[in-house]
Amino acid sequence: MTPTTARGPAAVVSAVGSALPPDVVSNNDLTARLDTTDEWIRSRTGITRRHIAGADQSTADLAVRAAAQALTNSEPEYVDALVVATTTPDRCCPATAPAVATRLRLTGIPAYDLAAGCTGFLYALATSAGLIAAGTARTVLVVGADRLASLPHPEDRTTVPLFGDGAGAVVLRQGCEGEPGALGPMVLGSDGTGADLIRAARPGALHMDGADVFRHAVDRMSAASRQAATAAGWDLADVDRLVPHQANSRITSFVARQLGVPEGRQLSNVAEVGNTGAASIPLLLARAFADGRLKPGHRTLLTAFGAGLTWGAVALTWPDLSRTRLPEGAGHDR
Ligand code: COA
């Protein structure tokens, strides 16, 4: 699609937060129950471990923890809307977001879920920026939360190693175009002809055509990133930090190479968390902010790809969040 810019006030990132379930499953743990090896998983995906939610931890639980951390970090005077991007809502009906809002003592504000696969967080940023541009909201809490590890069949060695659970959140506030943290032009897209490439009729029934997905992911994230950078007036050589959806490290390395972004400017945490779906980008932002890889003034390019097929990208200059307390535990509330 043609990159679009909201015409009213800009949406500005003013805080980040994150949450991971405490249980960690390493590749070696998986070899006890699947016909696989640590070497196979690491060389194909870059993943060494992932956090897995127990039966007593819902998507809403993870979303509440990440959102609460973002709110603590920015202490906004008001929150006018809440969006939860997720592919794994706790129930078909009702949506997850109203319960999350109520648990955050935000009962009464508009709260809704948004499903766009692993691109969900970027779609949620875009719709939230639209609420701010239209004057419908001044501050929006945007959460990406997923329990993607619940989707593969537990004995499917081709998909189980790829996924983990978690949540990330940002607070978006009304601000001015061009100020640090302001979301730049949005690139979003979808292609339903690829709907069968990643599909799950229910938890435990994920089907994925790995090789095709790999190819589409590289092509779509590269093209969207290029469009978003151009629309923001950036040369790709000017990008300080590429923040790609953490599907796997081979995919993200290909994207960086296609864009000509040096490997060292590409942020990654896939080794520790795997593919966490809509949580992937905000988890990585929170982590990189906490450990200093993401600094004020960095020209930052976010890009994602997921089931649908869906994809997107957005450029922003990373803001000074120094008022924000660093999340505990190397970047994640656990
Ligand atoms: N351990 C050991 N062997 C495995 C395995 C595992 N965990 N999973 C698959 N294999 C086997 C396959 O069965 C196949 O064996 P065969 O040749 O005897 O049939 C072999 O390894 C190669 O499989 P292949 O699918 O060609 O591997 P690949 O190099 O394409 O890597 C993926 C597989 C899934 C890692 C890769 O396709 C990929 O990353 N796809 C994108 C996935 C993704 O990120 N999806 C989410 C997007 S949001």
Boltz pocket constraint, residues with backbone or C-beta under 6 A from the ligand:
constraints:
  - pocket:
      binder: B
      contacts: [[A, 35], [A, 36], [A, 37], [A, 40], [A, 41], [A, 44], [A, 45], [A, 118], [A, 157], [A, 158], [A, 159], [A, 161], [A, 162], [A, 208], [A, 209], [A, 210], [A, 211], [A, 213], [A, 214], [A, 217], [A, 247], [A, 248], [A, 251], [A, 275], [A, 305], [A, 306], [A, 307]]
      max_distance: 6.0
